[in-house]
Amino acid sequence: MSRFWSPRVKELTPYVPGEQPKLKDLVKLNTNEHPLGPSPKVLEAIRAEAGDNLRLYPDPNGDVLKAKLADYHGVSTKQVFLGNGSDEVLAHIFFGLFQHGKPVLFPDITYSFYPVYCGIYHIEAQAIPVAEDFSIRPEDYTGDCGGIIFPNPNAPSGRALALSGVERIVAGNPDVVVVIDEAYVDFGAESAIKLVDRYPNLLVTQTLSKSRSLAGLRVGFAVGHEDLIEALERVKNSFNSYPLDRLALVGAVAAYDDEDYFRHATDYVIRERQRVTAGLERLGFDVVPSAANFVLARHPGHAGADLAAALRERSIIVRHFNKPRIEDHLRITIGSEAQNDALLGALPDIV
Ligand SMILES: *Cc1c(COP(=O)(O)O)cnc(C)c1O
């Protein structure tokens, strides 16, 4: 704390990202990165772009990438907003669409960045408890509010809500923006993008960080009615005109040009998820059914913090949240076959 800080900075409670340890040889299953690298075509495109033209600013609008995403998702380019990772997109959403002097609703067990955005923009947060089995109950999202947001599949539970449930929430709250954060949608849920033309209050965000193996490139986007997108463009152009650099723009386009690789890489994770789930259950864990690239699991005989610490001693890093309802759970990213073997090999000794 310093006397030079703006008063509001003193009140901030920043998000704490999963650790990125400098040590090599760790089995890193804590931040939901993809176990396979990006498509070779992405790397090729980035290499080709890495030249003298880096002296020039990138396209502030990212028109080529917008056209690619619009085409891929069957919408117009005016319905697409780009950001430096979907976290940045979400920040602009909270600023641009959620500041109405009313609480914003999201599940109690969910992405812990949402309350942080509420904090920085002085938005009241209202947590809606998920069911005992961690599922989101659409009927709970009613009443006067300033907006609604939840991930589908939800994180860190991994549970997916059927599109009919998503639609019920969107249709039931026509006077506020409902944001579906689809960071993990490619691993097993149905995208709400197909509903955006029917609901002017629906905004869907996605990221290239998870299913496209590009967490290091920082590309995310939102799709929705062009009036919602225009609000986000106004915020973005009042903050940073060039959120996506040249390498990110060409790399992202190349990722959508390699559908075969995308299928192969997502199938790999889904297959390994089934194997990890079965392996954990054999060891006595309760595993929440996951539609994402991670599983949330607890062992009835052990505290979550103890399990995480014991794994860490064996150089395996998973995510533990010191938070009511999930303090005895571990969120385990689905890794490579070898990493998952290491996890399943280490656990019998611990439990
Ligand atoms: C990972 C994640 C994001 C953010 O991803 P970016 O890397 O910033 O694109 C957003 N929402 C949820 C639920 C996530 O898990």
PDBQT file of the ligand as one rigid body, heavy atoms in Angstrom, charges set to zero:
ROOT
HETATM    1  C1  LIG A 401      -9.816 -19.971 -18.990  1.00  0.00    +0.000 C 
HETATM    2  C2  LIG A 401     -11.105 -19.280 -18.806  1.00  0.00    +0.000 A 
HETATM    3  C3  LIG A 401     -11.342 -18.012 -19.336  1.00  0.00    +0.000 A 
HETATM    4  C4  LIG A 401     -10.298 -17.112 -19.892  1.00  0.00    +0.000 C 
HETATM    5  O1  LIG A 401      -9.538 -17.544 -20.855  1.00  0.00    +0.000 OA
HETATM    6  P1  LIG A 401      -8.556 -16.604 -21.649  1.00  0.00    +0.000 P 
HETATM    7  O2  LIG A 401      -7.275 -17.357 -21.626  1.00  0.00    +0.000 OA
HETATM    8  O3  LIG A 401      -8.457 -15.266 -20.997  1.00  0.00    +0.000 OA
HETATM    9  O4  LIG A 401      -9.180 -16.526 -22.988  1.00  0.00    +0.000 OA
HETATM   10  C5  LIG A 401     -12.606 -17.466 -19.216  1.00  0.00    +0.000 A 
HETATM   11  N1  LIG A 401     -13.578 -18.105 -18.573  1.00  0.00    +0.000 NA
HETATM   12  C6  LIG A 401     -13.376 -19.296 -18.020  1.00  0.00    +0.000 A 
HETATM   13  C7  LIG A 401     -14.501 -19.957 -17.310  1.00  0.00    +0.000 C 
HETATM   14  C8  LIG A 401     -12.136 -19.914 -18.109  1.00  0.00    +0.000 A 
HETATM   15  O5  LIG A 401     -11.933 -21.072 -17.507  1.00  0.00    +0.000 OA
ENDROOT
TORSDOF 0
